């Protein structure tokens, strides 16, 4: 019975594919060539570009459009928004700021491929990561209407139980989101970016005792087993929405993240961010202002010690490794302990409250780290440079404890 059902399913797919190529594709070709001709003609008169919008992940969507809208003499981009959408509210706001492709995916794909051959310069290519340090103000697609602000503030009033100093957004990465959206194969590559929530309980408790209300952020994440009157597991709650994902990120006092795409929202909202256990080292967000970080260390089992920063780059293990890859290279990726995370959170809170200038010793510590860090590296596809201007500070407590990592070989 099952075999017959499978046979009919395969037959239907073949008929559907044959119908498409006999009847639909010739029409797409005809219309496509007309559109291509018009685009080529118009591009001689105006600065016109064709572009894909990577809308399946916030970490791609937000920097792409923040960088595009800040370009000097920016071209008129015609954007196609790929599905599924990572955040419907955010995509809606972005679409209001740019020119959208008015036809379907098949027609866009056809035009994109042909133009790539005929005139590649007509395709928009932005090194969004390196352009973000030039974004001085909150992008217009991250600004709210009066109605949206009223709704967001009303939600906050229903959650806060007592007077507090404001709220903090905490996002701790686990494997559930990418497994649900892209499958196990994609998640395996990001295995070491996931972390144990229990390692952050002490830090959360410290913040709540200081009367900060803590929102645990995220989407499609595992339940968070922590209870406190000043803590709310928003990611697993019934009120979680695409709108509130953005509203909370832009309105928080500061954010604590283990590194994920969503934390670019508070960053572009000019909120301080503390990155704990950042991984992989190659993508450490060097451009971010008012931000601090710790990162995961790499222990070499053969030499019985942690690799220095320069060695991580020399051995080409600065990009994300799968668990199997690390095993074959006799490497262990090591995260900070609960106590270490707590100490860094205390330091970060003190720094953003006092706003003191760095001492000469602190400046020297930062120089030692960035001198050992390869700022010239390209991304994994070797198409663009990842780092430009350095604004990010590495936690002083973390560096003091791990001075051997930044000392010369």
N, C-alpha and C positions, 0 to 999 in steps of 0.2 A: 504493500500500500504506500509506504513511504517512498519507495523507489519510483513508483508511478507519479507521485506528486512532484518529486524532484525533476523527473523527465519533463513534465508539463511546464514546470517553472523555467527550466532551461530553454525550452522551445519558445515560450512567451518572450523571454529576453532576446533570443535570436530574431524573432519576428519584429520586435520593437526596434532593435538596432538596424535591421534591414530597412524598415519603414523610414527611419530617421535619415539614413544615407541616400535613399532613393527619392524621397519627397521633401524632406525638411532641409537637408544640408545644401542642395542646389539653391534654394531660396535664400538661405543665410549667406552663401557665397555672393549671390547677386547684390543683395542689400549691403553686404560687408564691403564690397569693392567700391560701391557708390560712397559709402561713409568714409572709407580710406582716402578716396580722391578728394572729398570735401576737406578732410582733416589736413591732408598734404597742401592743399591750396590755401586754406586759412592760416596754416603755420608760417606761410611766407609773409603774411600781413600782420599777424599777432603772435605773441609768445604763448603757444598752445602746447599742452602736454597731456599724455594719456597715462593713467596710473591705477594700479591695484591698491585698494585699502585693505590692510591686514586687520580684519575686524574680529578674528576668532580669539585673540588674546589682548588683554588690556595693555600688557607690556610692549606690544607692537603698535596698537592703535593710538595710544596717547602720545608717545614721542613722535610718531610719524606726522601727525597733524599739528602738534605744537611746533615742531621744527618747520613744517611747510608754511604755516601762517606767519612765521617770523622771518621768512626769507626776504631779503632785499630784492626788489624787482622780481618778485615771485611770478612764475608763469601762471596762466589760467589752466589749472589742472582739471581734467575730466576724470572723475573717480568712479571706479566700480567697487562696490562694497560686497566682499565675499561673505558667504554664510558658512557656519552659524555665527551669530553675533555673541560676543562675550558679555555685552551689557547693552540692552536695547535702549535704555535711556541715554547712555553716552553716545551711541551711534546716531540716535535721533538728533542730539545736540550738534554733533559733528556735521551731519548732513545739512543742517541749517547754515553752516559756515562756508560750505564749498559747493562746487558745481558737480552734480551727480550724473553718471551715465544713465540715459533714459530707457535703454533697451535691455535685453536679457543677457545671461552669462555666455551662451554659445556664440552670440554675435560679438560680444566684447572679446572673448578668447580668440576668435577668428581675426578680428582687426588687430589685436595686440601682437599676435604671432607674425602677421604679414608686415606690420609696421616695423617690427623688430628687425626684419630682413631689409625692407626698403629704406627706412630712415630711423635708425635707433635713437637718434637725438630727440625724437618726438616723444620718447618715453621718459617719464619722470623718475629720477633716481635721487633719493635723499639719504645722506648719512645722518639719520636722525639722532643717533646716540651722541655724536660729536657736536651736534648743533644745539643740544639742550642747554648748555651753559650760557647760550646767547638769549634764552627766553627769560626776559627780565620781569615780565608781568604775567598774571594769570591769563592763560589763553581764553578767548571769548567763548569757546565751546564748554569751558568749565565754570562759566558764570551763570547764576540762577536768576530767574524772574522773581518778582515779588510774591507771586502765588506759590512758587516752589520753595522759597525761603520760609514762608508762613507755614507750609505743610511740614517741612523738615523740623522747624522749631517746635511745632505742636507735638511731633513724635517724641522729641527729646524731653519735653515736659512730662510726658506720660511715663518715662523710664526712670528719670532721676528721682531718687527717694528722699534725698535731703540735700542741704546746701553743700557745694563742693567747689573745687578749684577749676572745674572744667573737665573735659573728658579726653582720654588718650585712646588712640587706636592701636591695637596689637594684632599683628597677623603672623601666624606661625604655619609654615608650609607643611602640608602632608601630601600623601600620594593620591588622594581621592579625586581631586579636580581634573588633573591631566589624564588619569586613568579613565574617567568618565567621558572626557571630551576627545582625547586623541588615542586612547588605547594603552595597553601595557608596554608596548615597544618604546613609545615616547617617554613614558614615565621611568623606564629602566635607566635611561640616560641621565635622569635627574635624581637618581636614588639618594645621593649624598646631600641634596638640597633639602630633603625632608628632615625633620628633627622631632625629638621627643618633647611634647608639651610640658611634661613634669619639670623639665629643666628651667622653666620660666615661672613656675608657681611662686617661688620666693620673691622674684622681682615684681610680680603682680601684687602680692601681699604688701610689699613695701609701698607701692604706689597707692593702693587703696587706703593704707594707714595714713598716708599724706593727704587723704581726701580727694584724690583724683579718681574719677569714674572711668573704668576701663571697659572698652568695647572689644570683644574678640571678633575680628573681621574674617571674611572668607565666604566662599561659595562652594556648595557641595563638599563640605568638610566633615570630618569625623567629630562626634560629640566631644566636648571639652569638660572634663570632670573636675571642675573647680567651683567652689561656692563662696560668695562674699556679697554683702549688701551693695558694695560699690563695683561689682563685676557683672557684666551682662554678656552671655554667649550669643551675640547677635547672629553669628554665622549659622547657628542651628535653630534660630528662633523663627516664629511664624511671621514676624514683621520684616524679615529680611527682604529687600527689594533692590532692583537695579538702581533706582533713584537714590535710596539711602546709602548704597555702596559708595556713591560719589559724594553725596552731601556730607557724610560723616568724615570721609577722607579729607575734605576741604575745610571743615570747620573744627577739627580736633586741635588741641593745644600742641601735641606732638605725636609722633608715630614710632612704634617699635616694630621692626620687621626682620624676618629671617631671610629676606630677599625673594620678591616675586613681582610680577608685572604691576599689580594693583598699587604698590607703594609709590609709583610715579604720580599718582593722583595727589596725595598730600605734598609730594615734592614740588609739583608745579603749582600747588596752592601756597607755596612758600612756608610750609610747616617744617620744623626741625624733625629729622629722622635719625633714629639709632638703629644701625644694622648689626644684628647679633649672629655670629656663626655664618657669615657670608660665604657663599660658594657658587660657582668657581671663582678663583682669584682673578682670572683674566677680565671678568666683567665687573670688577669692583667699581662702583660708580664715582670715579674720580672727579667728575664735573660738579657734584652736588654741594651746594653751599648750606651752611648751618646743620651739617650732618656729620655723624661720627660712625665708626664701624669697628667690629672685630671680625675675624675670618677663621675659617676652619684650617687647622694645621695638617700637614701630611707627614706621617711617620714612616720612615724606611726601615723595614724589618731586616734588611741585609746589613746596613750600617748601624742599626740600633739607635737611631736618633731622628729628630725632626729635620726635614729638609729646610734649608734656608730659602728665603724668597727668591733669590737669584737662581738657586738650583731648581726650583719648581719650574721656572721659565726655561732654563737650559735643558731640562729633561722632557720638556714638552708635555707637562702634566698640569698646565694652568687652565685648561678647559675642562668641562665636566667629564668625569669618568663614570662608567658603569661599575657596579659592584664586582663583576667578573674581571673587568680590565684592571682594576686596582689590585685584585687578588693575584693576577698573573704578573704584575709588576712588583709584587711584594710590598705594596703600599697600604697604609691604613689612614683613612681620613678621620681626623679627630676633632670633635666639637668641644666647646667650653662647657664646664660643669655648671650646675645650678648656682653654686656660690660665686663662681667667676662672673656669670651673667648678672647676678645681683649687684656685685661691686661696680660693674661697668654702668649699670642703670643708675646707681647712686651718683657716679661721677658725671654722667650725662645730664641728669636732672640739676645738679649743682652748677654745671657749666652754662646751661640755658637760662638759669635763674640769675646767676651773677653777671654773665656777659663780660667776664674779664678777658683781657688780652693775654695771649700765650706768653709764657716766660721764655727766656732765651734757651733754657734747657728743653722745654716743650717743643720749641721751633726746631731745635737740633734733632730731637727724636723723630719728628715728622720728615725732616730732610733725609735722615738715615733710611727710613722706610722707603720713601719714593725714589731714592737713589738706587735701591736694590730692586725696585719694581720696573719691569720693562714697559715703558709708556709708548713704545713704537709699534707694539703688536697689532696685527690685523685680526679681524673676526675669523671664525672658523672656515668661512667660504673664501677668505682672503680677498674680499671685495672692498672693505673699508676699514679705516683706522678707528679703533675703539676709544682711545684716550686723546684728549687735547689739553685743556687747561685743568690744573689740579686745584680743587677746592676742598675736597673731602679730608677730614681729620681721622686718623686712626686713634682709637682709645689709648690714652696715656698709660692707664693701668695695665692694659693688655700688652702694650709695647715694653713697658718696664719688666713685666714678667717673662717676656719672650724676646729679650734683646739679642740672643744668639741667632734668631731668625733673620735679623737685618744686618748683622756684622758681616764684613767681607769674608770671602772664602780663604 
